[in-house]
Structures are given as C-alpha cells and as structure tokens.
Amino acid sequence: MMKHDWVKYKAEFMAGPWVSVRQFLKEKGLSFSLIKKTKGWSAEKKTLAQAALDISTGKILQKDIQDILEMRKRQTGFARYMQYRAARKMKKVVDDELSPEDARRLMVSGLEEERKAMGAEEGQTPKQTLTQININPPKTNLDRLIEKLDYEGILKLIAELKRLGAGTPIQQAPDSSTGEVEEGETI
C-alpha cells in the first residue's frame, strides 16, 4: 500500500494553478476515492487567494495615494515659487527678467496651480466633513412673547425696548407729575 504525504500535497495544491481538488488529483494520478483527505482545501485556497488580493490591492492603493500626495506637495511647492517670483517682481519693477504683466500672470497662474495641487479647484467643493448639532435651549420669557407676535407686534416691541433703553418712559406722565420715573417691579 502506497503512503501519501498529504501535507506536501496540500502545500503543492495551494501554491499551484489548480482551481479544483479533482483537477489536482487527476494530474497527480491519484484516485478520486482519496478526495475525503482533501476536504476544505478548495475553500481554504479561495480564502487565501482573496486575502492575498485584498492585501495587494491595499498596497497598490496606498502607493497610489502616496504618489498623489507627493505630486500635490511638489506641485504646491512649484506654485508657491511662482507666486514668490511674481510677488518679488511686483515689488521691484526694475528687474528686467519679467515685465509687470508677466509677473501678474505668473502670480495668477501660481495661485491656480496651488488650488489644483491642493484639490480646491474652481467648481469643486473642498472635501470636508460637516457635523450639525441642533441644540434646543429652554425658552425664555422673551422667546415666548415673540412667538405670539406678528411682524407688526415685533416692530412695536422693538420700539418699546428702544424707548426703555433710551431712558424715556413708555407712557407720558400727566402734567401734575414731577416728571421723574419711579423704580418699580418689572413684570
């Protein structure tokens, strides 16, 4: 009776091009009756292949992201240098290298390139996360009063508050009064 090294067979199957265990057994000249010994090999190979694919895809994505970040950094540096040159030229019009109009164009171009390099091109919204929190504080007496008023009522309230702020009484005092405002309880 022939003795089989199933650990070796499994390693060979996992590393090889076979999709199914039946193909492997047929190519190796092994009997299909031995398929019980290979239980779970196909599923394990699929799992390993998927894991390898996930890892390699992640590495490729990470490299792409790193390349994009390096490109943006490089382009931002060039754009800032263009802006620096333009700003320097605008300060010193004596320099014969660039005309003032060329300096202006260089500045505009540098600003545009920096926006592109930073991913903030015109028409694009910068990628940001906004979180909105709705807070409903308790209502004050003024809130309750305003709730019941229409537009005209709010205008009257504002006028009364302005008079109070100016120190003038809301109602005119009768002629027989002293003209002084008495301090009292506010309701």
Secondary structure, DSSP 8 states (H G I E B T S, - for coil): -----HHHHHHHHHHSS-SSHHHHHHHHT--GGGGGGGTTHHHHHHHHHHHHHHHHHHHHHHHHHHHHHHHHHHHHHHHHHHHHHHHHHHH-TT-SSS-HHHHHHHHHHHHHHHHHHTT--TT-----------------HHHHHHHH--HHHHHHHHHHHHHHHHT--SS---TTS-S--------
